[in-house]
Amino acid sequence: MSIESLHIVWIYPDLLSTYGDRGNLLILTRRAQQRGLPVEVSEIRSDQPLPNSADIYLIGGGEDGPQALGAQRLLADGGLHRAVAQGSVVFAVCAGYQMLGHSFFAKGTKCAGLGLLDLYSDRGPSRAVGELAGEIDPRLGLPALSGFENHGGRTHLGPEVAPLARVSTGVGNDGNTEGAWRGKLLGTYSHGPALARNPALADLLLRWALGINALPPLDDTWSDRLRAERAEAIAVRS
Protein backbone atom coordinates (compact mmCIF):
# COMPACT_ATOMS: atom_id res chain seq x y z
CA MET A 1 0.00 0.00 0.00
CA SER A 2 1.40 3.37 -0.99
CA ILE A 3 0.26 5.67 1.83
CA GLU A 4 2.17 8.24 3.84
CA SER A 5 3.30 7.52 7.40
CA LEU A 6 0.60 6.93 10.00
CA HIS A 7 1.14 8.94 13.19
CA ILE A 8 -0.20 7.32 16.39
CA VAL A 9 -0.09 9.16 19.73
CA TRP A 10 -0.37 7.43 23.08
CA ILE A 11 -1.66 10.06 25.51
CA TYR A 12 -0.15 10.29 29.00
CA PRO A 13 1.28 6.79 29.50
CA ASP A 14 2.68 8.05 32.82
CA LEU A 15 -0.89 8.52 34.10
CA LEU A 16 -3.18 6.29 32.07
CA SER A 17 -1.91 2.79 31.38
CA THR A 18 -3.54 -0.13 33.20
CA TYR A 19 -4.55 -3.72 32.37
CA GLY A 20 -2.32 -3.94 29.32
CA ASP A 21 -3.77 -0.95 27.49
CA ARG A 22 -0.37 -0.25 25.91
CA GLY A 23 -1.12 -3.36 23.89
CA ASN A 24 -3.57 -1.30 21.84
CA LEU A 25 -0.67 0.80 20.60
CA LEU A 26 1.34 -2.32 19.77
CA ILE A 27 -1.56 -3.95 17.90
CA LEU A 28 -2.33 -0.89 15.78
CA THR A 29 1.33 -0.40 14.94
CA ARG A 30 1.86 -4.05 14.04
CA ARG A 31 -1.28 -4.34 11.89
CA ALA A 32 -0.32 -1.22 9.97
CA GLN A 33 3.26 -2.38 9.44
CA GLN A 34 2.15 -5.83 8.27
CA ARG A 35 0.39 -4.04 5.44
CA GLY A 36 3.45 -2.04 4.51
CA LEU A 37 2.33 1.17 6.20
CA PRO A 38 5.12 3.18 7.84
CA VAL A 39 4.15 4.18 11.39
CA GLU A 40 5.36 7.00 13.61
CA VAL A 41 4.61 6.53 17.32
CA SER A 42 4.67 9.30 19.93
CA GLU A 43 4.28 8.60 23.65
CA ILE A 44 3.32 11.97 25.14
CA ARG A 45 3.73 12.33 28.89
CA SER A 46 1.47 14.55 30.96
CA ASP A 47 4.11 17.31 31.20
CA GLN A 48 4.48 17.54 27.42
CA PRO A 49 2.35 19.41 24.86
CA LEU A 50 0.09 17.20 22.80
CA PRO A 51 0.62 17.29 19.02
CA ASN A 52 -2.61 18.20 17.28
CA SER A 53 -2.02 16.75 13.82
CA ALA A 54 -1.64 13.01 14.47
CA ASP A 55 -3.87 10.40 12.83
CA ILE A 56 -4.84 8.30 15.87
CA TYR A 57 -4.87 9.16 19.57
CA LEU A 58 -5.05 6.46 22.26
CA ILE A 59 -6.10 6.97 25.89
CA GLY A 60 -5.85 4.14 28.40
CA GLY A 61 -7.33 3.36 31.79
CA GLY A 62 -6.10 4.62 35.14
CA GLU A 63 -6.80 5.24 38.81
CA ASP A 64 -9.03 8.10 39.98
CA GLY A 65 -6.25 10.58 40.78
CA PRO A 66 -4.36 10.19 37.48
CA GLN A 67 -7.69 10.25 35.59
CA ALA A 68 -8.66 13.60 37.13
CA LEU A 69 -5.19 15.05 36.53
CA GLY A 70 -5.16 13.78 32.95
CA ALA A 71 -8.48 15.44 32.18
CA GLN A 72 -7.31 18.73 33.68
CA ARG A 73 -4.15 18.73 31.61
CA LEU A 74 -5.88 17.77 28.37
CA LEU A 75 -8.42 20.56 28.88
CA ALA A 76 -5.64 23.07 29.53
CA ASP A 77 -3.59 21.80 26.58
CA GLY A 78 -6.40 21.88 24.00
CA GLY A 79 -4.44 19.76 21.52
CA LEU A 80 -6.86 16.85 21.48
CA HIS A 81 -9.80 19.14 20.78
CA ARG A 82 -7.92 20.68 17.86
CA ALA A 83 -7.05 17.23 16.54
CA VAL A 84 -10.67 16.06 16.71
CA ALA A 85 -11.79 19.21 14.92
CA GLN A 86 -9.35 18.31 12.12
CA GLY A 87 -10.72 14.76 11.81
CA SER A 88 -8.32 12.66 13.88
CA VAL A 89 -9.33 9.28 15.32
CA VAL A 90 -9.60 8.82 19.10
CA PHE A 91 -9.80 5.44 20.84
CA ALA A 92 -10.24 5.56 24.62
CA VAL A 93 -10.51 2.81 27.24
CA CYS A 94 -12.18 2.86 30.67
CA ALA A 95 -10.96 6.00 32.51
CA GLY A 96 -9.98 7.46 29.15
CA TYR A 97 -13.47 6.70 27.84
CA GLN A 98 -15.09 8.47 30.80
CA MET A 99 -12.81 11.46 30.24
CA LEU A 100 -14.22 11.97 26.74
CA GLY A 101 -17.63 12.78 28.22
CA HIS A 102 -18.99 15.84 29.99
CA SER A 103 -18.14 14.71 33.53
CA PHE A 104 -17.01 11.79 35.69
CA PHE A 105 -16.36 11.09 39.37
CA ALA A 106 -12.91 10.58 40.86
CA LYS A 107 -12.41 10.00 44.58
CA GLY A 108 -15.98 11.11 45.22
CA THR A 109 -15.57 14.43 43.39
CA LYS A 110 -17.32 15.36 40.17
CA CYS A 111 -14.71 16.28 37.55
CA ALA A 112 -15.07 18.06 34.24
CA GLY A 113 -14.53 15.86 31.20
CA LEU A 114 -13.39 16.87 27.74
CA GLY A 115 -16.90 17.14 26.30
CA LEU A 116 -15.96 15.32 23.10
CA LEU A 117 -18.70 12.70 23.49
CA ASP A 118 -22.26 13.32 24.68
CA LEU A 119 -22.17 11.24 27.86
CA TYR A 120 -21.44 11.46 31.56
CA SER A 121 -20.28 8.95 34.15
CA ASP A 122 -21.06 8.44 37.83
CA ARG A 123 -20.46 5.70 40.38
CA GLY A 124 -22.30 2.39 40.21
CA PRO A 125 -23.74 0.31 43.06
CA SER A 126 -20.97 -2.28 42.67
CA ARG A 127 -17.72 -2.80 40.81
CA ALA A 128 -17.95 -4.39 37.37
CA VAL A 129 -15.20 -7.01 37.03
CA GLY A 130 -14.98 -9.85 34.52
CA GLU A 131 -15.67 -10.77 30.94
CA LEU A 132 -17.42 -8.21 28.74
CA ALA A 133 -19.12 -9.18 25.50
CA GLY A 134 -21.87 -7.97 23.19
CA GLU A 135 -23.04 -7.37 19.66
CA ILE A 136 -21.47 -4.26 18.15
CA ASP A 137 -23.55 -1.59 16.40
CA PRO A 138 -24.23 -3.13 12.97
CA ARG A 139 -23.36 0.14 11.24
CA LEU A 140 -19.73 -0.49 12.15
CA GLY A 141 -19.71 -3.88 10.43
CA LEU A 142 -17.71 -5.67 13.13
CA PRO A 143 -17.96 -9.06 14.85
CA ALA A 144 -19.05 -9.28 18.49
CA LEU A 145 -17.04 -7.42 21.14
CA SER A 146 -14.80 -9.50 23.41
CA GLY A 147 -13.06 -7.99 26.41
CA PHE A 148 -12.43 -7.68 30.13
CA GLU A 149 -13.81 -4.92 32.36
CA ASN A 150 -12.78 -3.62 35.78
CA HIS A 151 -14.45 -0.36 36.78
CA GLY A 152 -16.72 1.17 39.38
CA GLY A 153 -18.41 3.69 37.13
CA ARG A 154 -21.62 3.74 35.16
CA THR A 155 -21.87 5.75 31.95
CA HIS A 156 -25.00 7.40 30.61
CA LEU A 157 -25.27 8.23 26.90
CA GLY A 158 -26.85 11.34 25.43
CA PRO A 159 -28.65 11.60 22.08
CA GLU A 160 -25.56 12.63 20.11
CA VAL A 161 -23.71 9.32 20.57
CA ALA A 162 -24.51 5.68 19.85
CA PRO A 163 -23.57 2.70 22.02
CA LEU A 164 -20.66 0.66 20.72
CA ALA A 165 -22.42 -2.60 21.65
CA ARG A 166 -25.43 -4.20 23.33
CA VAL A 167 -24.25 -6.16 26.36
CA SER A 168 -24.69 -9.93 26.44
CA THR A 169 -22.15 -10.57 29.22
CA GLY A 170 -20.90 -8.13 31.82
CA VAL A 171 -21.95 -4.58 32.68
CA GLY A 172 -20.33 -2.09 30.32
CA ASN A 173 -22.07 1.27 30.60
CA ASP A 174 -25.10 0.14 32.58
CA GLY A 175 -25.77 -3.55 32.01
CA ASN A 176 -27.52 -2.86 28.71
CA THR A 177 -25.06 -1.02 26.52
CA GLU A 178 -21.28 -0.85 26.30
CA GLY A 179 -19.08 1.98 25.10
CA ALA A 180 -19.99 4.77 22.73
CA TRP A 181 -18.99 6.22 19.38
CA ARG A 182 -19.55 9.27 17.22
CA GLY A 183 -17.75 10.06 14.00
CA LYS A 184 -14.15 8.92 14.50
CA LEU A 185 -14.30 8.90 18.30
CA LEU A 186 -14.82 5.58 20.08
CA GLY A 187 -14.73 4.63 23.74
CA THR A 188 -15.08 1.32 25.56
CA TYR A 189 -14.72 -0.25 29.00
CA SER A 190 -12.98 -3.24 27.39
CA HIS A 191 -9.43 -3.87 28.54
CA GLY A 192 -7.67 -7.04 27.58
CA PRO A 193 -6.15 -5.14 25.67
CA ALA A 194 -9.23 -4.44 23.57
CA LEU A 195 -7.56 -4.44 20.16
CA ALA A 196 -5.75 -7.76 20.74
CA ARG A 197 -9.11 -9.43 21.29
CA ASN A 198 -10.83 -7.38 18.58
CA PRO A 199 -8.52 -7.06 15.56
CA ALA A 200 -11.42 -6.00 13.34
CA LEU A 201 -11.90 -3.02 15.65
CA ALA A 202 -8.22 -2.17 15.26
CA ASP A 203 -8.64 -2.27 11.49
CA LEU A 204 -11.70 -0.02 11.73
CA LEU A 205 -9.58 2.61 13.48
CA LEU A 206 -6.90 2.27 10.82
CA ARG A 207 -9.47 2.61 8.04
CA TRP A 208 -10.93 5.71 9.66
CA ALA A 209 -7.47 7.24 9.95
CA LEU A 210 -6.55 6.39 6.35
CA GLY A 211 -9.93 7.36 4.90
CA ILE A 212 -10.41 4.02 3.15
CA ASN A 213 -13.14 1.38 3.18
CA ALA A 214 -11.03 -1.78 3.23
CA LEU A 215 -7.59 -3.12 4.14
CA PRO A 216 -5.76 -6.23 2.92
CA PRO A 217 -6.67 -9.17 5.19
CA LEU A 218 -4.22 -10.54 7.77
CA ASP A 219 -3.86 -13.93 9.38
CA ASP A 220 -5.85 -13.59 12.63
CA THR A 221 -5.66 -17.24 13.66
CA TRP A 222 -4.37 -16.48 17.15
CA SER A 223 -6.91 -13.73 17.79
CA ASP A 224 -9.67 -16.02 16.58
CA ARG A 225 -8.51 -18.72 19.00
CA LEU A 226 -8.43 -16.28 21.89
CA ARG A 227 -11.92 -15.00 21.08
CA ALA A 228 -13.24 -18.56 20.83
CA GLU A 229 -11.64 -19.52 24.16
CA ARG A 230 -13.16 -16.55 25.95
CA ALA A 231 -16.59 -17.19 24.37
CA GLU A 232 -16.41 -20.82 25.51
CA ALA A 233 -15.46 -19.72 29.03
CA ILE A 234 -18.48 -17.41 29.15
CA ALA A 235 -20.76 -20.19 27.92
CA VAL A 236 -19.47 -22.62 30.56
CA ARG A 237 -20.06 -20.15 33.40
CA SER A 238 -23.54 -19.30 32.21
VOSE-106196 format. One record per residue (C-alpha): chain; x, y, z. Coordinates in nm, 4 decimals. Layout:
BEGIN
+-------+----------+----------+----------+
| kette |       xx |       yy |       zz |
+-------+----------+----------+----------+
|     A |        X |        Y |        Z |
...
+-------+----------+----------+----------+
This chain:
BEGIN
+-------+----------+----------+----------+
| kette |       xx |       yy |       zz |
+-------+----------+----------+----------+
|     A |   0.0000 |   0.0000 |   0.0000 |
|     A |   0.1400 |   0.3371 |  -0.0990 |
|     A |   0.0260 |   0.5671 |   0.1826 |
|     A |   0.2166 |   0.8236 |   0.3844 |
|     A |   0.3295 |   0.7522 |   0.7399 |
|     A |   0.0602 |   0.6929 |   0.9996 |
|     A |   0.1136 |   0.8940 |   1.3185 |
|     A |  -0.0202 |   0.7325 |   1.6392 |
|     A |  -0.0093 |   0.9162 |   1.9728 |
|     A |  -0.0372 |   0.7429 |   2.3080 |
|     A |  -0.1658 |   1.0056 |   2.5506 |
|     A |  -0.0149 |   1.0290 |   2.9000 |
|     A |   0.1281 |   0.6789 |   2.9498 |
|     A |   0.2684 |   0.8050 |   3.2823 |
|     A |  -0.0893 |   0.8521 |   3.4096 |
|     A |  -0.3182 |   0.6290 |   3.2069 |
|     A |  -0.1910 |   0.2788 |   3.1382 |
|     A |  -0.3543 |  -0.0135 |   3.3199 |
|     A |  -0.4554 |  -0.3720 |   3.2366 |
|     A |  -0.2317 |  -0.3941 |   2.9316 |
|     A |  -0.3774 |  -0.0949 |   2.7486 |
|     A |  -0.0369 |  -0.0250 |   2.5912 |
|     A |  -0.1115 |  -0.3363 |   2.3889 |
|     A |  -0.3568 |  -0.1304 |   2.1840 |
|     A |  -0.0671 |   0.0803 |   2.0599 |
|     A |   0.1335 |  -0.2320 |   1.9771 |
|     A |  -0.1555 |  -0.3950 |   1.7905 |
|     A |  -0.2333 |  -0.0886 |   1.5784 |
|     A |   0.1333 |  -0.0405 |   1.4943 |
|     A |   0.1856 |  -0.4053 |   1.4037 |
|     A |  -0.1278 |  -0.4339 |   1.1895 |
|     A |  -0.0324 |  -0.1217 |   0.9966 |
|     A |   0.3258 |  -0.2383 |   0.9437 |
|     A |   0.2149 |  -0.5829 |   0.8270 |
|     A |   0.0390 |  -0.4039 |   0.5442 |
|     A |   0.3448 |  -0.2038 |   0.4507 |
|     A |   0.2333 |   0.1174 |   0.6198 |
|     A |   0.5123 |   0.3178 |   0.7844 |
|     A |   0.4149 |   0.4183 |   1.1392 |
|     A |   0.5364 |   0.7002 |   1.3612 |
|     A |   0.4615 |   0.6530 |   1.7320 |
|     A |   0.4671 |   0.9302 |   1.9927 |
|     A |   0.4280 |   0.8600 |   2.3646 |
|     A |   0.3324 |   1.1968 |   2.5135 |
|     A |   0.3730 |   1.2327 |   2.8891 |
|     A |   0.1469 |   1.4552 |   3.0959 |
|     A |   0.4110 |   1.7312 |   3.1202 |
|     A |   0.4478 |   1.7541 |   2.7421 |
|     A |   0.2353 |   1.9409 |   2.4863 |
|     A |   0.0090 |   1.7196 |   2.2797 |
|     A |   0.0623 |   1.7286 |   1.9020 |
|     A |  -0.2610 |   1.8200 |   1.7283 |
|     A |  -0.2020 |   1.6745 |   1.3823 |
|     A |  -0.1638 |   1.3007 |   1.4468 |
|     A |  -0.3871 |   1.0405 |   1.2832 |
|     A |  -0.4842 |   0.8299 |   1.5869 |
|     A |  -0.4869 |   0.9159 |   1.9574 |
|     A |  -0.5048 |   0.6460 |   2.2260 |
|     A |  -0.6099 |   0.6971 |   2.5893 |
|     A |  -0.5850 |   0.4138 |   2.8398 |
|     A |  -0.7334 |   0.3365 |   3.1789 |
|     A |  -0.6099 |   0.4624 |   3.5142 |
|     A |  -0.6803 |   0.5235 |   3.8811 |
|     A |  -0.9028 |   0.8101 |   3.9979 |
|     A |  -0.6251 |   1.0575 |   4.0777 |
|     A |  -0.4364 |   1.0193 |   3.7478 |
|     A |  -0.7685 |   1.0249 |   3.5591 |
|     A |  -0.8659 |   1.3596 |   3.7126 |
|     A |  -0.5193 |   1.5046 |   3.6528 |
|     A |  -0.5157 |   1.3775 |   3.2950 |
|     A |  -0.8481 |   1.5436 |   3.2177 |
|     A |  -0.7313 |   1.8728 |   3.3680 |
|     A |  -0.4151 |   1.8735 |   3.1613 |
|     A |  -0.5877 |   1.7771 |   2.8373 |
|     A |  -0.8418 |   2.0558 |   2.8877 |
|     A |  -0.5642 |   2.3071 |   2.9526 |
|     A |  -0.3592 |   2.1801 |   2.6576 |
|     A |  -0.6396 |   2.1877 |   2.3996 |
|     A |  -0.4443 |   1.9765 |   2.1519 |
|     A |  -0.6863 |   1.6851 |   2.1483 |
|     A |  -0.9802 |   1.9139 |   2.0779 |
|     A |  -0.7924 |   2.0678 |   1.7864 |
|     A |  -0.7053 |   1.7225 |   1.6540 |
|     A |  -1.0671 |   1.6056 |   1.6712 |
|     A |  -1.1792 |   1.9211 |   1.4916 |
|     A |  -0.9348 |   1.8311 |   1.2122 |
|     A |  -1.0725 |   1.4763 |   1.1812 |
|     A |  -0.8322 |   1.2657 |   1.3879 |
|     A |  -0.9327 |   0.9282 |   1.5324 |
|     A |  -0.9596 |   0.8822 |   1.9100 |
|     A |  -0.9796 |   0.5440 |   2.0842 |
|     A |  -1.0244 |   0.5557 |   2.4623 |
|     A |  -1.0514 |   0.2810 |   2.7238 |
|     A |  -1.2179 |   0.2857 |   3.0672 |
|     A |  -1.0955 |   0.5997 |   3.2509 |
|     A |  -0.9982 |   0.7462 |   2.9147 |
|     A |  -1.3473 |   0.6699 |   2.7839 |
|     A |  -1.5093 |   0.8471 |   3.0798 |
|     A |  -1.2806 |   1.1462 |   3.0242 |
|     A |  -1.4219 |   1.1967 |   2.6736 |
|     A |  -1.7632 |   1.2782 |   2.8220 |
|     A |  -1.8987 |   1.5841 |   2.9989 |
|     A |  -1.8140 |   1.4708 |   3.3529 |
|     A |  -1.7012 |   1.1788 |   3.5685 |
|     A |  -1.6358 |   1.1087 |   3.9366 |
|     A |  -1.2908 |   1.0575 |   4.0864 |
|     A |  -1.2406 |   0.9995 |   4.4585 |
|     A |  -1.5983 |   1.1110 |   4.5216 |
|     A |  -1.5565 |   1.4427 |   4.3394 |
|     A |  -1.7321 |   1.5363 |   4.0170 |
|     A |  -1.4713 |   1.6276 |   3.7548 |
|     A |  -1.5068 |   1.8056 |   3.4235 |
|     A |  -1.4532 |   1.5859 |   3.1200 |
|     A |  -1.3389 |   1.6873 |   2.7739 |
|     A |  -1.6901 |   1.7136 |   2.6301 |
|     A |  -1.5957 |   1.5321 |   2.3101 |
|     A |  -1.8697 |   1.2696 |   2.3486 |
|     A |  -2.2255 |   1.3323 |   2.4676 |
|     A |  -2.2171 |   1.1244 |   2.7858 |
|     A |  -2.1442 |   1.1463 |   3.1564 |
|     A |  -2.0282 |   0.8945 |   3.4149 |
|     A |  -2.1064 |   0.8441 |   3.7830 |
|     A |  -2.0460 |   0.5696 |   4.0376 |
|     A |  -2.2295 |   0.2386 |   4.0212 |
|     A |  -2.3740 |   0.0306 |   4.3057 |
|     A |  -2.0966 |  -0.2280 |   4.2667 |
|     A |  -1.7721 |  -0.2797 |   4.0811 |
|     A |  -1.7951 |  -0.4390 |   3.7367 |
|     A |  -1.5201 |  -0.7007 |   3.7029 |
|     A |  -1.4979 |  -0.9845 |   3.4521 |
|     A |  -1.5670 |  -1.0767 |   3.0937 |
|     A |  -1.7423 |  -0.8206 |   2.8743 |
|     A |  -1.9124 |  -0.9175 |   2.5498 |
|     A |  -2.1866 |  -0.7970 |   2.3193 |
|     A |  -2.3045 |  -0.7367 |   1.9661 |
|     A |  -2.1472 |  -0.4263 |   1.8145 |
|     A |  -2.3548 |  -0.1594 |   1.6402 |
|     A |  -2.4228 |  -0.3135 |   1.2966 |
|     A |  -2.3364 |   0.0141 |   1.1240 |
|     A |  -1.9726 |  -0.0492 |   1.2155 |
|     A |  -1.9712 |  -0.3881 |   1.0434 |
|     A |  -1.7710 |  -0.5671 |   1.3133 |
|     A |  -1.7963 |  -0.9063 |   1.4852 |
|     A |  -1.9048 |  -0.9279 |   1.8495 |
|     A |  -1.7045 |  -0.7418 |   2.1138 |
|     A |  -1.4797 |  -0.9501 |   2.3407 |
|     A |  -1.3061 |  -0.7991 |   2.6414 |
|     A |  -1.2426 |  -0.7680 |   3.0126 |
|     A |  -1.3808 |  -0.4918 |   3.2362 |
|     A |  -1.2776 |  -0.3624 |   3.5781 |
|     A |  -1.4446 |  -0.0365 |   3.6777 |
|     A |  -1.6719 |   0.1171 |   3.9381 |
|     A |  -1.8409 |   0.3694 |   3.7125 |
|     A |  -2.1625 |   0.3742 |   3.5157 |
|     A |  -2.1872 |   0.5747 |   3.1954 |
|     A |  -2.5000 |   0.7401 |   3.0606 |
|     A |  -2.5267 |   0.8230 |   2.6903 |
|     A |  -2.6851 |   1.1339 |   2.5426 |
|     A |  -2.8653 |   1.1603 |   2.2083 |
|     A |  -2.5564 |   1.2627 |   2.0112 |
|     A |  -2.3708 |   0.9323 |   2.0572 |
|     A |  -2.4506 |   0.5681 |   1.9853 |
|     A |  -2.3568 |   0.2701 |   2.2023 |
|     A |  -2.0664 |   0.0655 |   2.0725 |
|     A |  -2.2418 |  -0.2599 |   2.1652 |
|     A |  -2.5431 |  -0.4201 |   2.3328 |
|     A |  -2.4251 |  -0.6160 |   2.6356 |
|     A |  -2.4687 |  -0.9930 |   2.6438 |
|     A |  -2.2147 |  -1.0574 |   2.9218 |
|     A |  -2.0899 |  -0.8125 |   3.1820 |
|     A |  -2.1946 |  -0.4582 |   3.2684 |
|     A |  -2.0331 |  -0.2085 |   3.0316 |
|     A |  -2.2074 |   0.1267 |   3.0600 |
|     A |  -2.5104 |   0.0136 |   3.2576 |
|     A |  -2.5766 |  -0.3555 |   3.2008 |
|     A |  -2.7525 |  -0.2864 |   2.8715 |
|     A |  -2.5061 |  -0.1017 |   2.6521 |
|     A |  -2.1276 |  -0.0853 |   2.6304 |
|     A |  -1.9082 |   0.1978 |   2.5103 |
|     A |  -1.9992 |   0.4768 |   2.2729 |
|     A |  -1.8992 |   0.6217 |   1.9383 |
|     A |  -1.9554 |   0.9272 |   1.7219 |
|     A |  -1.7752 |   1.0059 |   1.4003 |
|     A |  -1.4150 |   0.8917 |   1.4499 |
|     A |  -1.4303 |   0.8899 |   1.8299 |
|     A |  -1.4822 |   0.5579 |   2.0076 |
|     A |  -1.4734 |   0.4633 |   2.3745 |
|     A |  -1.5078 |   0.1322 |   2.5558 |
|     A |  -1.4718 |  -0.0255 |   2.8997 |
|     A |  -1.2979 |  -0.3239 |   2.7390 |
|     A |  -0.9429 |  -0.3869 |   2.8538 |
|     A |  -0.7671 |  -0.7036 |   2.7581 |
|     A |  -0.6145 |  -0.5144 |   2.5667 |
|     A |  -0.9231 |  -0.4438 |   2.3575 |
|     A |  -0.7558 |  -0.4445 |   2.0165 |
|     A |  -0.5753 |  -0.7760 |   2.0742 |
|     A |  -0.9114 |  -0.9432 |   2.1286 |
|     A |  -1.0832 |  -0.7381 |   1.8581 |
|     A |  -0.8522 |  -0.7064 |   1.5557 |
|     A |  -1.1418 |  -0.6005 |   1.3338 |
|     A |  -1.1904 |  -0.3020 |   1.5645 |
|     A |  -0.8223 |  -0.2174 |   1.5260 |
|     A |  -0.8644 |  -0.2273 |   1.1495 |
|     A |  -1.1695 |  -0.0022 |   1.1730 |
|     A |  -0.9577 |   0.2611 |   1.3484 |
|     A |  -0.6898 |   0.2268 |   1.0823 |
|     A |  -0.9466 |   0.2610 |   0.8042 |
|     A |  -1.0929 |   0.5709 |   0.9664 |
|     A |  -0.7473 |   0.7235 |   0.9950 |
|     A |  -0.6555 |   0.6386 |   0.6354 |
|     A |  -0.9928 |   0.7360 |   0.4904 |
|     A |  -1.0408 |   0.4021 |   0.3151 |
|     A |  -1.3140 |   0.1384 |   0.3180 |
|     A |  -1.1030 |  -0.1782 |   0.3225 |
|     A |  -0.7590 |  -0.3124 |   0.4136 |
|     A |  -0.5762 |  -0.6230 |   0.2918 |
|     A |  -0.6670 |  -0.9167 |   0.5193 |
|     A |  -0.4224 |  -1.0536 |   0.7771 |
|     A |  -0.3862 |  -1.3932 |   0.9383 |
|     A |  -0.5849 |  -1.3585 |   1.2627 |
|     A |  -0.5662 |  -1.7236 |   1.3663 |
|     A |  -0.4370 |  -1.6483 |   1.7152 |
|     A |  -0.6912 |  -1.3733 |   1.7791 |
|     A |  -0.9674 |  -1.6022 |   1.6578 |
|     A |  -0.8512 |  -1.8722 |   1.9001 |
|     A |  -0.8431 |  -1.6277 |   2.1893 |
|     A |  -1.1915 |  -1.5001 |   2.1077 |
|     A |  -1.3236 |  -1.8560 |   2.0831 |
|     A |  -1.1637 |  -1.9516 |   2.4162 |
|     A |  -1.3164 |  -1.6548 |   2.5948 |
|     A |  -1.6591 |  -1.7189 |   2.4370 |
|     A |  -1.6409 |  -2.0821 |   2.5513 |
|     A |  -1.5457 |  -1.9724 |   2.9031 |
|     A |  -1.8477 |  -1.7413 |   2.9150 |
|     A |  -2.0762 |  -2.0189 |   2.7919 |
|     A |  -1.9473 |  -2.2621 |   3.0557 |
|     A |  -2.0056 |  -2.0152 |   3.3398 |
|     A |  -2.3543 |  -1.9301 |   3.2205 |
+-------+----------+----------+----------+
